[in-house]
């Protein structure tokens, strides 16, 4: 959502700036805009692959733990169903209630895991961007670009303004 807000503000600024150009004494040159695909940089450069691999390792470990807990819960449910005939109804109801509580806890753990992984993914991109920022700035100066936006914030862009290949070549 923030990208769309930023893109909207940029578009509004670009639309309104010609109106104010008549107020100044000098002509304001149109800004030159470049586009960088950070997801591409993340998936295709050595630095991005290392970071992505570390994230995937963490994600897989957490997913394996979640899967194990889910299997244990299914096994406990099957065992309880087998014991249903020999358990008193109140004991069965109590054990069923405990099992359902564990299921709710597992669902909450899943939601927390998804939130944690989303936060880690955001941090991963921020760290990559921090590493890439000086390189992006150098590319912008070399290309005479005033503004660089992420490809995800752009509906369409001419491939001539795509600076991703230059960035990817510098990311080790």
N, C-alpha and C positions, 0 to 999 in steps of 0.2 A: 504494500500500500504506500509506503514511504517513497518508493521509486516512482510510482504514478504521480504522487504529489509533487515530487521534485521535477518530474518531466512536465507536469502541468504548469508549474511556476516558470520553468525555463521557456516553455512555449508562449506563455503569457508575456513574459519579458521580451521575447523576440518579436512578438506582435506589437507590443506597445512602444518599443524603442524607436521605431521610425517616426512615431508621432512626436516624440520629444527631440528628435534630431534637428528639427527645424528651429528649436529654441536655442540651440548652441551655435556658436560662430563657426566651428569647424565640423567637417563631416566625420561621422563615426563609422569606422570600417565594420562590416559585418563580421561577427565572430566565426572562426573556423572551428568546426566541431569534428572530433574523432570518436570512434567507438572501439571498445575493448570487450571481448567476451571472456569474462573471468572464469566461467565454467569450463571453457575450452582450455584456458591456461591451467586450471586446476587438474584437468584430466589428461593433458598431453605433455606437460613439462616435467622434468625430473623433480623439481621442488614440489610441484603440485601432486605428483604421483606419490611421493614420500608422505606428504601430509594426508592424502586421501587413503593410502594404505594403513596408516596409523589409525585413522578414523574407522575404517572398515574392520580392523582387528578388534577395536573396542566395541563396535556395534555387534559383531559376531559373538563376542564373549558374552555380552549382556543378553543377546537373543538366545544363546545356548542355555544360559541360566534360566531365562523365562520359559523356554521350551521344556526344560527338565522339571520345573515347578508345575507346569501344566500337565505333563505326563504323570507326575506323582499324584496330582489332584484327580486325574481321570482314573488312575489305579485305585485310589481310595474310594472313589465313587462306585467303581465296579465291586470292590470288596464289601462295601456297605450294602449294595443291592443283593449280594450273595447271602449276607447275614440277616437280611430283612425277615426271613421266615422264622429264625430262631430268636430274634431280639424282641423284647417287649415293645409295644407301640410307643411308649413314652421315651424309652432309651433310643429307639430308632429315630424318633422325631428330633431328639436332642443331637444325635450324631449327624443327622441330615442338616440341621441348622448350623452346626459347627462347620460342616463341609461347605455349605453355602456362604458362610462368612469368609472362609478361606478363598472361595472363588471370587468374591467381591474384592478381597485384598489383592488377589492376583490381577484383577482388572485394574485396580488403582496403581499397582506396580507397573503394569503395561503403559498406562497413561503417563506416569512419571518418567518411565524409560523413554518414551517418545519425546517428551518435553526436554529431557536431558540431552538426547541425541540431537535434537534441533538446535539446542544451545551450543553444543559442541561443534556442529556443522557451521553455525554462524561464526564461532570463534575461529574455526579453521579458515574460513574465507577472510575474516578480518586479519588474521596473521599473514595469510598469503598477500593480501592487499598491502599490509605494512611492509612486507619484503619487496613487493613490486612497485611501491609508490615512487621511490627515487628513479627507478627505471622508466616508469610511466612519465614522470616529469621530464626526464632527458629526451624521451621520444617526442613528447609534445613540443619541446623547444626546437628539436631538430626538424620537425615537420611543420612548425609554425602554427600549431593548434592551440586555440584558446581554451577549449572545453573538451573534456573526455568523459563520456558516459558509458555505463555498463550496457552491454548488448540487451540484457533483459528489460531495460528501461526504454528501449527503442522499438517502435512498431516496425519501421523499415529504415534501412540505411544502405546507401550505395557502398559496394565493396571497396571503393576507392578510399573511403574514410575509415575502414577497418584497420586498426593498428595492432590487432592481436598477433599477427605473425612476427612483427618486430619485437613485441614484448616476449612472446614465447621463445624467441631466439636468444634472449638475454637471461631468461630464468633458468638457472642451473640447479 
